[in-house]
Amino acid sequence: MAISKTSIIGDVLDKYPQTAPVFMSIGMHCLGCPASRGESIEDACMVHGVDVDELIGKINAVIK
């Protein structure tokens, strides 16, 4: 599974649960909430004021 800006957070967490701390590091502490699991990485970054490319890089580093 390729991780991109449009990847859905819930899908990423289901396939790569080890990425949870990366999401939590940007302030996403409600990873079990239906709303957060259904949004894209890009949407989450916009809400939390995080650079999406930087977060994608961190996620990809964790899943390698």
C-alpha positions in Angstrom: 0.0 0.0 0.0 1.5 3.3 -1.1 1.0 6.1 1.4 -0.1 9.4 -0.1 -1.8 12.7 0.8 -5.2 11.1 -0.1 -4.6 7.9 1.9 -7.4 7.4 4.5 -6.0 7.4 8.1 -8.1 4.4 9.1 -6.7 2.4 6.2 -3.1 3.3 7.1 -3.7 2.4 10.7 -5.3 -1.0 9.8 -2.4 -2.0 7.6 0.4 -0.3 9.6 -0.6 0.0 13.3 2.9 1.1 14.1 2.1 4.5 12.5 -0.2 5.4 15.4 2.5 7.3 17.3 3.3 9.4 14.2 -0.3 10.5 14.0 -0.4 11.1 17.7 2.7 13.3 17.4 0.8 15.9 15.4 -2.0 16.0 17.9 -4.3 13.3 16.6 -5.1 11.7 19.9 -8.5 10.4 18.9 -7.4 7.8 16.4 -10.3 5.5 17.2 -12.9 8.2 16.4 -14.9 7.4 13.2 -14.3 11.0 12.0 -10.5 10.9 12.3 -10.3 7.3 10.8 -12.3 8.4 7.8 -10.3 11.5 6.8 -7.4 11.7 4.5 -3.8 12.4 5.7 -4.0 15.7 3.9 -7.2 16.8 5.7 -5.7 15.9 9.1 -2.6 17.9 8.3 -4.7 20.9 7.3 -6.7 20.7 10.6 -3.6 20.3 12.7 -1.4 22.8 10.9 1.2 20.2 9.8 3.2 19.9 6.6 1.7 17.0 4.8 4.8 16.0 2.9 6.8 16.0 6.2 4.2 13.7 7.8 4.1 11.4 4.8 7.9 11.1 5.1 7.7 10.2 8.7 5.0 7.6 8.0 7.0 6.0 5.2 10.1 5.9 7.4 8.1 3.9 10.1 6.7 1.4 7.7 10.0 0.5 5.9 
